[in-house]
Amino acid sequence: MSAPIPAPTPAPTREPGSEHAQDVAPDVPWQAVVWNDPVNLMSYVTYVLQKLFGYPEPKATALMLDVHHKGKAAVSSGDKDKIEGDVARLHAAGLWATMQKVT
Amino acid sequence: VGHDAEGDVNGWKRSGRGTRVRLVGSFDARETSVLRGLLTEVRQMLAGRSADHPADELAVLTGIRTGPATRPNDRVLARLLPDFTAEDADLAAGLRSLHEPELIEAKDRAAAAVLDALPVGGGRVELRPADADTWRSTTSGWRWAPRWTSARTCPTPSPTTPAPRTWRSTSG
């Protein structure tokens, strides 16, 4: 068995201590959105939101109810990499989730 | 989101304390047969998807796997393996290719674990809390599968869809 080769990591796009940092537009924040489906039970969706994001039960319940009544809810936000990971975890948990740019 | 049916969760009983906490449920022969059939079907579908896109030499060499860039045609598979975004087709394709093999592996591993724990012919099932998480994520994946596999039509999402009482324990 050969040792696994680590996945390539992207090169840093900004030099450390760059004085131009404030000129660079901040990363457009992204959101992970959970969509309503008839499949997942209310208690399960609430549980997943608590477990994956560490949300307190009332917040997780409120988000679940948004999904239920409004058809969707943004459950987390952040940079693209973070949200990509969040969506991957939501998919692994069986939830119907997508990522979108905050407009 | 489906409403919780009475008995969905309550069929399991908690026993023990601390690291010895166990969730205990039981399934009769018919329930077990249905569940095993579903799990086996889902595993076959996932395996079929993987087989359609075998790892190439580079992936074998590097251990960096990539999956297909296109959404499965099958509705059940498409729901098990959703798109990452609806806004940008290129991004969706790229992220699917990047993440799908891992997602398939995780779902298959979870389904296999549940199958392992389900005694053929029915009986008692004892789960550690971590196992229970596997069961929960797995059930959310396949409890609706027969609805779609039999009709091959996407159900209209409805807030009033009752939850199938799949999880009701016969021991309670």
Chai-1 contact restraints between the chains, C-beta under 6 A:
chainA,res_idxA,chainB,res_idxB,connection_type,confidence,min_distance_angstrom,max_distance_angstrom,comment,restraint_id
A,P4,B,G63,contact,1.0,0.0,6.0,A-B,restraint_1
A,I5,B,T62,contact,1.0,0.0,6.0,A-B,restraint_2
A,I5,B,G63,contact,1.0,0.0,6.0,A-B,restraint_3
A,A7,B,I64,contact,1.0,0.0,6.0,A-B,restraint_4
A,N36,B,V1,contact,1.0,0.0,6.0,A-B,restraint_5
A,N36,B,P157,contact,1.0,0.0,6.0,A-B,restraint_6
A,D37,B,P157,contact,1.0,0.0,6.0,A-B,restraint_7
A,P38,B,G2,contact,1.0,0.0,6.0,A-B,restraint_8
A,P38,B,P155,contact,1.0,0.0,6.0,A-B,restraint_9
A,P38,B,P157,contact,1.0,0.0,6.0,A-B,restraint_10
A,P38,B,S158,contact,1.0,0.0,6.0,A-B,restraint_11
A,P38,B,T161,contact,1.0,0.0,6.0,A-B,restraint_12
A,V39,B,W144,contact,1.0,0.0,6.0,A-B,restraint_13
A,N40,B,V1,contact,1.0,0.0,6.0,A-B,restraint_14
A,N40,B,S140,contact,1.0,0.0,6.0,A-B,restraint_15
A,L41,B,G2,contact,1.0,0.0,6.0,A-B,restraint_16
A,L41,B,D4,contact,1.0,0.0,6.0,A-B,restraint_17
A,L41,B,A163,contact,1.0,0.0,6.0,A-B,restraint_18
A,M42,B,V1,contact,1.0,0.0,6.0,A-B,restraint_19
A,M42,B,D4,contact,1.0,0.0,6.0,A-B,restraint_20
A,S43,B,D4,contact,1.0,0.0,6.0,A-B,restraint_21
A,Y44,B,S140,contact,1.0,0.0,6.0,A-B,restraint_22
A,V45,B,V1,contact,1.0,0.0,6.0,A-B,restraint_23
A,V67,B,V1,contact,1.0,0.0,6.0,A-B,restraint_24
A,H68,B,V1,contact,1.0,0.0,6.0,A-B,restraint_25
A,H68,B,P159,contact,1.0,0.0,6.0,A-B,restraint_26
A,V87,B,F84,contact,1.0,0.0,6.0,A-B,restraint_27
A,A88,B,H99,contact,1.0,0.0,6.0,A-B,restraint_28
A,H91,B,P82,contact,1.0,0.0,6.0,A-B,restraint_29
A,H91,B,L103,contact,1.0,0.0,6.0,A-B,restraint_30
A,A92,B,A106,contact,1.0,0.0,6.0,A-B,restraint_31
A,A93,B,S137,contact,1.0,0.0,6.0,A-B,restraint_32
A,G94,B,S137,contact,1.0,0.0,6.0,A-B,restraint_33
A,G94,B,S140,contact,1.0,0.0,6.0,A-B,restraint_34
A,G94,B,G141,contact,1.0,0.0,6.0,A-B,restraint_35
A,W96,B,P82,contact,1.0,0.0,6.0,A-B,restraint_36
A,T98,B,T85,contact,1.0,0.0,6.0,A-B,restraint_37
A,T98,B,A86,contact,1.0,0.0,6.0,A-B,restraint_38
A,M99,B,F84,contact,1.0,0.0,6.0,A-B,restraint_39
A,M99,B,T85,contact,1.0,0.0,6.0,A-B,restraint_40
A,Q100,B,E87,contact,1.0,0.0,6.0,A-B,restraint_41
